[in-house]
Amino acid sequence: MKTFIDPNLLQRLRVGPLAPYLDAYLKHIEQEGFLPSSAPMQMYAIARFSKWLRDRQFDLYQVDEAAVNRFLKRDPGVVHSYECATLRRLLAMLRQLGVTVAKASEPRTCHQRFLDDYRRYLLQERGLAEGSLEYFVRFAEQFLSARFGNGDLNLSELCAKHVTDFVQNRAHQLSPGRAKLLVTALRSLLRYMRHQGEISIDLARCVPPVAMWSLSTLPKSLPAGAVQRLLDHHERETPQGKRNYAVLLLLARLGLRACEIVALELDDIDWDNGRITIRGIGKERICSATRWPPTCFGKRFPSTRSANCSAIKVQTQPPSMPRWT
């Protein structure tokens, strides 16, 4: 157990009535195939629950799903990662040890049995992290419910249309990132079905991709009033603030691209006539700068400069250099 979690951290988390059972829980999740990186977060969740039980003088033998749900709802609107799944496993282990009252046996449906097997496969065979595991199982449950409802799982009847219809109906309800996670989870589920012999066709190849272009959610342009408010509220007292203000003016009033600003050289600026030379690919174009105040850049650059470097440095801090020993 020393290699599974820091002993000092484990000792600090031994609080409340659950403290004697931390070692047993760690051994349990280690045997289940959990990564050591997930252990600290689970231990924190158990420690918070144990302290909650202690503060309310809760009889450990009476701890059940209702007590766990009360703890999880202690902060309305706040989702505490790892706690729900962690406490569910903890409660099952405590019942096996006879520490808490046994849960009344309920018949497992075919959906639940299939999802239990799928969860075990993802955890033990695929080595999924706990956070990903919960999403994969949740999306699998949604797919099975959408196709079969509460009836029998006739997985052999699945076809490509069922897969594409589910993705099309669900993807538009999710963010682009969550929609991509949906299709990834669905491909994993369909590969598992084929691996288990439940389906004979590789339906994972039928899952449509989710288009998510980079920066597609950003507005194409800003209203003139918003640009002016940005310029008016920009700090111009420090050298860095003046540099940033000049860059914003080049972007907003001349429509320069970032690469063009970075490529500017001192000789490209005609200070007397208020003009800037912008060099493109194989040609150059002239942009007038007479519409802005002549002091937007602060003082002019000194006439004495290095003959080997005429580029304008748009950064205020020198680049970090490796140290050679």
N, C-alpha and C positions, 0 to 999 in steps of 0.2 A: 504494500500500500504506500510505501514511502515514495515510489516512483510514480504513483497515480495522482497525488496531490501533495502540496507543501504541508508537512506536519505542523508547522507553526500556524498556518492559516486554519487548518482543521481544528487545532486546539482552541483558537479564538472563537470558532463557531460552535463550540460545544455549550449551548445554552438551552435552558428549558427542559421539559420532559422527554424530548426526542434526542437529547445528547447521547445517551447510551447506544443508540441505534445507527449512528452515523457510519461506523465501521462496517456494519452489516450491509448498509445501503451501498457504500462504495464497492464492496465486494460484489454485490448484486449487479450493479451497472457495469463493472469491469467484466464480469462473466457474460453480460449481454452484448458486449462489443462496443461500448461507448468509448469515445476518445478521451484521453486525459484532459484535453483542453475544455471539455464540457463539464468536468467535475466541479470546479470552483463555483460556477453559476448555480448548479444544482444544490450545492452545500449552502450557499447564501439563501436560496429559497427555503430550504428546510429550516435553517436557523431563524429566519423571519417568522415562519409558521410556528416554530417551537416557542419563540418569545411571545407570540400572539396567544398561544394556548396557556402559557404560564401567567400572563397578565390577567387572563379571564378565569384562571383557576379551573381550567377545563380538564375533566377526567379523561385521560388518554384512552381508556378502554371504550369510551363512548364516541370517539372520533369516527366520523363517517363522511359520506359525500356531502351531506348538508353542512357540516362544519367546515369542510374544505371550501365549499362555495361561498360561505359567509366570509371567509378569510380573503378569497380572491376578489370579492366585491367591496373590500374595505375602502378602496379609493375609487369612487364612481368615475367612469370615463377613462381610467388609467389601466393600460394593459401591462402587466409585469411579465417580461419574457421568462420562459423556462418554468414558471411556477406551476401552471396548470398540469403539464405533463409530468413534471417532477413529483408533485404531490399525489398524483394518481398512481405512479409507480410505488411511491413510499407507502401509501395506504394499502396497496395490494401486498407489499412485503410484510407490513405489520400484521395483516390478517393471517398470512401464512405462518408467522411466528406466534400467533395467538395473543398478541399484545392488544389488539382492538377487536371489537365485536365483529363476528363474521357477517358478511353480507348475505342477505337472502338470495338463494340461487335463482337465477333467471335464465330461461332457455336462450341460447345464442342463435340469432337468425343466420341464414346463409350469407347475408351481406356482412355481418359482423365477423363471422368465421373467415371469410375470404379476406377482409381487411386486416384481420389479425395476422394471417399468414403473410400477406403482402408487407405489412409493417416489419415482421420478423425478417423477411427476405431483404428489405432495404437496409435494415440495421446490421444484420449479420453477414450477408453476402456482398452487399454493395458498400457498406461502411458509411452511410449517409450521416451527416451531422444532424443533431436533434432539431434544429430550426428548419432545415430542409425537409426532414422526415415528416414533420407535422403538416407542412404544405402539400407534400406529395400525397399523403394519406387523405387529406381533406379534399383535394381535387379528385382523387380516385373515388371517394364516396359520392361526390357530386355527380360524377359521370355515371356511376352505377345507378344512382337514384333517378337521374334524368332519363335513363334508358329503360330501367326495369321497375322503377317505383319501389313498392314493398313486396313485389312478387319474386318468383324464383329467378336465379341468375342463369339465364340461358346464354352463356357467353359465346357459344358456337354460332349464334344467330347474328352476331355483330358484323357489320359491314362498313365500308368506307363512308357511306352517307351518314351513318349514325355518328361517326367521329367528326366529320366536317360540320354537321349541323350543331353539335355540341359546342365546338370551338366558336362558330359564328354567333351563336346565341349568347355565349358567356364573355367572349373577348371584349365586346364593346362596353360591357359593364365594368371592366377593370382598367387600371392604368396600363400604359404600354409595358412597363417593367413587370407588373404582375401577370399580364397576359402572356408574356414570354415564359414566365415561370409555369403558367398553366399548360402550355403546349409541351414544355419539357417534361412536366410531371405526367402528362397524358401519354407521351411516347414511352416513358419508363413503364407505365402500367400496361400498355399494350405489348411491350417486349416481355414483361413478366408473364402475361397470359399465354403468349406463344411459347415461352420457356417451359411453362407448366402443361402444355398440350391442350389448353382450353380453346385456343383458336389455331387454325392452320395457315392463315394468311398473315403476312407481315403488315398489319394495319398501322404500325408506327410510321411507315413511309407515307401514309395517307394524311397524317396530321399537317394541316397547313401552317406555314410560318407566319409570324406576326411582324409586320413592317414597323420599324421604329427608327426613323431617320434621326441622325444626330442634330440636336438643337431645333427640331421641328416644332417644339412647343413655344419657342421664343417669338415675340411679335416681329413682323417684318420691318416695322419702323416705329418711331416714337413721335407723338404729336409735338408740334413746335413749342407749345407751352411747357410740356414736360422737359424738353431739352433746355429751354431757357431757365426753368427752375433749377435744373441740375447745375448749370453754369453759375447762376446767381448765388447758390449756396455752397459753392466749392471754396475750400480754403486756399488762399493765395499769399499767405504771409511767409511761408517757409520755401526753401529752394525746391523741395519735393512737391509742394502744393502748386508752385508756379509751373513746374514741369508737367504735372498732371493736367493743369488747366490748359496749357498750350496744346497738349495732345488732344484734349476734348474739343478744342476749337478746330483743330485740323480735321477731326472726325466729323463734327457736326456742321461746320460752315463750308468746308471745302469738299467734304465727301471723300476724303482720302481713306484708303484701306490701311489696315495695320501694317502690312508688309511694306507699303510705300512710306509710311512714317518712319519705320525702322531703318529703311534704306537711305533716308535723307542725309545729305552731307552739307557742310558749312557753305560750300560754293554754290549750292542749289538755292540759297536764300538771297534774294536781291533786296537788301534792307532799304535802300534809297527809294526804289520804285514800288516796294510792297508786292513783290512777285516771288513765287516759288516754282522751281523747275521740278517736275515729277517725271522720273524716268520709268518707262514701261519696257516691254519686251520689244527690242529692236527699234524703239522710237522714244520720243520724249514729248510731254505735253506741259503747257504752262497753266498754272492756277494763280488767279489774282488773290492777294491777301489784303487788299486795301479796305475791306469792309470791317475789319476788326481793329481795336485800338492798337497803336504801334507799340504799346508797352506790355502787350500780353505775354511776351516772352521774357519780360524783365529787361535787364541791361543787355546790350549787344555783346556778342562773344568778343573777347580780346583779339586784337589783330595778330598777336604773337601766339603761334600754336605749333605743334609738332609737324614737321614736313612729311612725316611718314603716316600720319593719321588725320583725315579730314572728316571722318564720320561723326555724326551727332549722337552722343550716348544718351538714350532715353531712360536709362536706369540710374538711380542715385547711389546704389550700393555696388561696389566692385564684385565681379563674379568670384565665387569661391574657387580656390586653386588647391590641388592636392599637395600635401606636404610629403616631401621626399626625405627619407632617412638614409 
